[in-house]
Amino acid sequence: MTVSIDIGEMAGNARAQMDLEELLATRLLVQGNSGSGKSHLLRRLLEQSAKWVQQAIIDPEGDFVTLADHYGHVVVDAVGTEKDLQMIAARVRQHRVSVVLNLEGLDADRQMKAAAAFLDGLFEADRELWYPMLVIVDEAQLFAPAVAGEVTEEARRRSLGAMTNLMCRGRKRGLAGVIATQRLAKLAKNVAAEASNFLMGRTFLDIDMARAADLLGMERRQAEAFRNLDRGHFIALGPALSRRPIPVKIGPVETSGRGGSPKLMPLPEQPKEEAKDLIFTPSEGEAVPVRQRFSEPRVSTEDVLSRLSNAEDVAAADVPQAENLFDVGDREEKIDVILSEILEDPEAAFQPIASLYQDFQVRCRIAKLTGGAPDLQRFRERLSVARAGVEKGDIDESEWKQAELIAGELPDDMRGVYLLLAKAALAKAPCPGNLEIATAYGTRSPGRGRWLLSHMEERGFLVCATDLRGNRIVTLTDLGWQTAPGDEAAA
């Protein structure tokens, strides 16, 4: 049985039919300048074929997510890691679900990496999952550029490789590429050359008109016809469309994009002074950027001697009330309280360990801590955890003990940071930023915090990954816990 879909009308009101089975075998290239009706054409094709074949749309602007409401497409937002997208793509082929990969909000480099990861997942599916699928790539020149642009070479290479696999080797795997581009000259020739069906819309640049004419087998003098096409009108050619170039007017669609062309509307009338107030006065609730300034900690020798002198006086005094405040059995709790009191001063987190230990000893003597103050090594261990500000709160006690057990095997300076990450992972909270990690490490340098994570990753204690929006995800390997994505530059 031959399945044909109606994409519009030809001259004489005849219907323009596209052979869907032939399209799956021979692929399609759509070209037209911005405003020529490419997205409208793709939407018509998707709507007409939705009930016949599985679809996957690579959507850089989020225009096609509205298909989900009418045709059951699942919107896949490009969040998580590239590995996550590959696994999702594999499940898409397994369960034969039509999807829209929404890349809106990502920069060009991350859009290319996300599209490459998703296309690779579709391409590498097991043989028994090679069901027919239309893979529509809008703005294909972004993902298969003819020349290197402002994106990284790694992103361009991976994206171009995935697009080449789709168009050159995808047919045997059931993948039929439908690519749309504004500029043929900007699209890699080895990707465009694999299409056997063409729908060429309005274009104005001579180089694009000449290339379109070549693809359609038209003479160069006929290329001027592309400049005179109306919106929604295309010249069609190919085994799935027509054996000779024919003009086609694309039919209506049921859904619409979220964007569309902006309409002209009158400016609001308001006095000049009010307009100035609107743009120069912050509105209520508007976020105002705050630049933090840090001052270097200054602990003088006189301050340390004064503390020691005061401690001697307090320790020598007979204060029965002080003895009743603590019980011998609460030694560990007393140490936690003393450490928290020391770190109440924001500058304490950055002071040298020697100064902090002196202060700690003084406070232990004031509190008449049973057994005296812990030694310097034990103090370092406890301080690293206290600096991180880790409090168990509502976290499961048994799981937290497991985290503490593993943290105990780490070097002293890493324990607090490890527990800070463990708490975030257990609570499904965003990964702490470099500044928060640096503070837990005892420094003001975010770069130092980033270095520590890299060092811990090299030692095998954790794995850092970056999702497609540039946020960091940390996985604690021994625990199998993972934080939510978090901005590493967060204050």
N, C-alpha and C positions, 0 to 999 in steps of 0.2 A: 504494500500500500504506500502510495506517494503522499506525503504530508506537505501541503502548501499553505503558506500564511499570506495574508493580505497586508501589504505595507503601504498601499495608497492607490493612486490612479495614474494611468498613462494618457497619452493624447487620445482624443475621441471617447473619453470617459471609460475606457477599458481598465479593468482592475490589474494592478501590478502584483503579481504573485511571486513569492520566493519559495523555492523548493528547499524545505528544511533539511531533508536528508542529504541533499547535495551540498548545502551550506556546511553541514557537519564535516564533510569530507574535503571541502575546498577553501574554507575560511573566508573572512570578509575584511576589507579595509574601507573605512569611511574618512573622508577628508573634507574640510570646510573651515573658513575663517570663523572667528568668534561671531555669533549671531546668525550663522547660516542655517541653523536648525539641526546640528549634529545630535545634541542631547535629545531633541524631540524624536529624531529618527531612531536612536537607540531605544528610547522608551517604547516607541511603537513596536519595534522588533521584539522587545522583551515581553510586552503585554500579550502580543499575538502568539508567541511561542511558549508562554509560561506553562500551559497545561500539557505540552507535548515533550518538553525536555528540561532537564535540570540546568540551573543557571548559577553562575558566579560572576559578580560585577566588582571590578576594582574601581572604586569611586573616590577620587582624590578630593572632591569638594562636598561630599555628602548629599548630592542631588538626587540619588536614586533610593534613599532610605524609605521614601514614601511608598515604594512597592510592597513593603512589609504589610501595610494596612489592607491592601486589596488582593494580593496574590500569595501571601504567606511566606515571603522571603524573611530570613533571619538576618538581622543586622549584626555584623561582627565589628565592634569597635576595636581599633588597633591599640590595645593596651596589653600589658604584660610583656613578655620577652618574645624574641623571634622564635624560640623553640615552642612557646605556647601557640603561636600562630600556625606553625607547621603541624602541630598535633590537631588543632581545630580543623585545618584543611583536610587532614587524613580522615577525620570523623565525618566531614562534609561528604566526602566521596563514599564512605562506608554506608551512611544512612540516607544518601541521595536527597539532601536538603538543599534548596536554593538559598543563596546567601548574598548579602551585600557587604563587602569589606569597606568600611567607612574609614578613610584616612584623613578626614577633616581635622584640622588643628595641628597636624604634624608639619614640620619643616620638610623641604624637598629631600634632604638626605635621609631622614627617617621614613618618609613615604616610600622611597625606593627600596630601603631595606625591608620594610614591612611587606610590600608587594612581592618582593623576591622570596621572602620566607613563605608567604602564603602560596604563591605559584609553585614553589618547590614542593610544598606539602601535597598539592594536587597532583603534580607530575610524578612524584615518587610513591604513589599509592600502590598497593599490591595488585597483581594482574587481575585477580578475581573481582576487583572493584573498578575496572575500567569501563564504567557505564558512560553513555553519551552525555556530554555537558557543553553548554555554551559558556565560554569565558570571555566576558566583555571587559575591555580595558579602555576607559575613557582617558583622554589626554595622554595618549600613548607616547608622545614625544618626551614626556617627563620620565618614563620608565625605560625607554629605548632610545636615548639621545644619539644623534649622529656623531657628535663631537663632545668632548669633555667640557663640562661647564663649571659652575661654582660648587658642585657637590664633590664629596671625596671620591677618590679613584676606586676605593673598595666598594662603596655603594653603587657607583655606576657599573662596575664590572659585574657585580652580583645581579643587579636588576636587568642589565642587558642579557646576561646569560639565561636568566629565568624566562625573559620574553622570547629569546631565540629558541629555547626548548619548547615553549608553548606553540610557536608558529611553525617550527621546523619538524619537531618530533612528537608534538602533542596528538596528532591525528590517530596514531596507532593506540594511544592510551585513551581515546574517546574524547579528547579535549579539542574543541573547535574554537580557535581564537577569532574574536571580533574586535578589531582595534580601531579607535577613532583618534584623529589628530587634527590640530589646527594648521600645522605646517608640515607638508611632506618633506621639505628640505631639511627639517630638524629631526626627522625620524630615520633611524638606522636603516640603511638600504637592505641589509640581509633579513631584517624583520618584515619590512614592507613587501619584499619580493616574494614571500611565501604565500601571499593572499592571491586567490584566483578570481574573487568577486570584488567589485568596486562600486562605491556610491560616492561620486564626487560632487561636492556642493560649491557654493560661491567662494571664490578666492581672487585676490587682486594682484599678488606679487607675480612677476613674470616667471621667476624660477619655479614657483609652485604650479602655475598654470602649465608650463612646459612639461613638467614631470607628470602631472595629471593626464595631459594629452598623450604622453608616451605610454603610460600604463593602460589607457583605454584604446590605444592603437589609432589615435586621431592625428591628423596633420597639425603641424605647428600653427598654421594660420587659423585653425579651428579652435585653438586654445582660448581665444578671446571670449568664447561662449561662457566660460566659467565666471567671467567678471560680471555678466549680465543676468545670472541666475537670481531668482527671488528667494527669500527666506523659505525654507522647507522644500525647495526644489533641488533635485539631484540628477546627475547623469549616471545611469546604471549599466553595468556590464558584468558578465560572468556566467558560468554554467548554472548557477542557482537562480539567476535573474533573467538574462537575455544574451543571445549570441552576438548581438550588435548593440552599440550604445543607444540607449533610449532615455528620454526625459521622464522623470517620475516625480509626482507631487505626493509627499508623505501624508498619510491620513491622520485623523484626530486620535488623541490618546485619552485614557480615562484618569490617569494620575498626573500629578504635576510636581515639579521640583520645589524645594524649599526656598530657592533663590528667585530666579527670574530676573528679567530686566527691570531696573528701577523706573518708576513712572514720574513724570514731571509733576510738581505740586508747588503751590505758592509758598513763599517764605512767611514765617509768622511775623505779624506786625508788632513791634515793640520799640519804645523810645531808646535812643542811643545809650543813655546812662544805665538803663536796666540791662541792656545787652552787655555792657562792660561788667556790671556786677555778676552776671551769669557766668562769664568765662574767667573772671579773676577771683571770685569768692568761692571757696570750697562749699559744696552742698552738704547737707546733713547726712552723716553716715559714710561720707567719702573717705576712703583710706588715704592717709597722708604718709608718705615715705619717711621713715625715721632712720637716721644714720647713727649707729652706736659708736661711742668713743670710749676707749679703754685707757685707763691710766695705769702706769706701772706701779706695782705694789712697793711700798716703802716701809720696811720694818727696821727701825734703828736699833743700835746696840742698847741705848738707854731704855727703849721700850721693853726689850727682853729682860734687862736687869731689874727694871721696875716690877715686871710680872713675877720674877723669881723672889724678889724681896717681899712682895705682898703675899706670895704663897707661903713663905717661911713664917710670916706673922700669923696667917690664918691657921697653918698646921700646928703652930705652938700653942695657939689659944685653945682653951677647953670649951668646946661647943657641943654639949650633949645632943642638941637638936640635930646636928649634922650626922651623928652616929645613928640616929633613929630613921634617917631618911632612906637608908639603903640597907638591904640584907645581903649577907655574904653570898647567898645563892643567886643573886641577881647580877653577878659580875659582868657577864656578857652584855646584858641590857644596859648597865651603867656605861660601859665602854661605847655602845652605840649612841647613847644620849650625849656623852662628852664629844664624840666626833661630830655629831649633828650640831652641837653648840659652836664648835670651832668653825664649821663650814657655813654657819649662818652669815658670817662676813663674806660678801661676794669675792673679796680679794684673797680670801684664804685658800681658795682652790688653786691659786697660781703661785703661792709662796713656796720657798725651798723646803724640802722635806725636813731639814735640820731644824728650821725655825718652828715648823708645825709640831715636830716631836717635842721640842722644849715646851711649847704651850700645852701640849697634851699631858706631859708629865706633871706640869704645874696643876692642871685641872684634876688629874687623878689624885694628887696629894690633897687638894682642897676637898674632894669628894670622899677622901679616906677610903680609896678603892682597896678592897681586900686582896692581899697578895702583891700589891704594888702595881705600877704601870707595866704593860707588856713591853718586851724588848723592841728594838727598832725594826727588826725584820717583820715581826707580827704586826706592828703598827703600819708598816707599808702595805701589807696585805689588806688590813681592815680599811685603811684610808682609800685605797683604790676603788673599793666597793662603795664607800661612802661618797666619794667624789662623783660617782656616776648617778647618785641620787636614786638608787634602786630601792623601791619599796614593794613588797609583795602584794599588798592590797587584796583584791578579790581573786588573785591567781590561784589555781589549783595547787595545794600544798605538795602533793606527791610529785607533780611535774616540776615544780620549782626546786625541790630537793635534788632532782636529777640534774637540773641546770647548775646548781651550786656544786654538785659533786664533780661535774666535768670542768667547771670553772676553777676548781681547786687544783686541777692538774696543770693549769696554764701558768706562765710566768706572772709575777706579781703585778706588773704594770698593765697586763691585759685582762685581768679578772673582772675589774669593774666594767670595762667596756663590753666584755663578753656578756655579762649579766644584763647590761643596759639593752643590748641587742636581743637577748633572750626574752626579756620582759616585753619588748615591742613585738617580737614574733609571736609570743604566747597570747598576747592581747589583740593580735591582728592589726596592730597600729603601724603607721608609716615608719619607715626606716629613719632613725635619727640622722640629722644633718652633720656635716663635717665639724661645725663649730661646737655642737653638743658633744660629739665624740671627743673633740680636742679638750673640751672643758673637763670631761670625765678622765682624760689622760693627764690633766694638770698643765695644760698649755692654752694660750690664746690663738694659736695658729691653726686655721682650718686645714692648711696643707699638711700639718703634722698629723691631724686626725685622719686625713685621706691616706697618708703614708702608713699609719698604724693598721688600717683595714687591709691595705695591700700586703703588709708584712704578715698579718694573721692569715690572709688567704694563701700566701706562699707556704706557711707552716701547716696548712691543711685544716685549720680550725673552722673556716667558713668559706663560702663562695659568694662573690659579688657579681651581680648582673644588672644590666640597665634595660628598663622597658622601653617601648617605642616612643614614649613621650619624654625620655631622658631622665626618668626617675630611677633611683637605685633600689634594688631588692637584695637583701642579704639572706642567705640560707646557712643555718648552723648545721654543719655536716653530721656531727655526732648525735644531735638531737632530732634532725630531720624537720626542724622548724624553719619557717620563712616569714620575714616581715612583709608588710604591705609596701607598695611603692612609695618612696619618699624623696623629696627634693634635697639633694646633698648640699645645696647652697642655703638651705633654710636657716634662719637665725635661731 
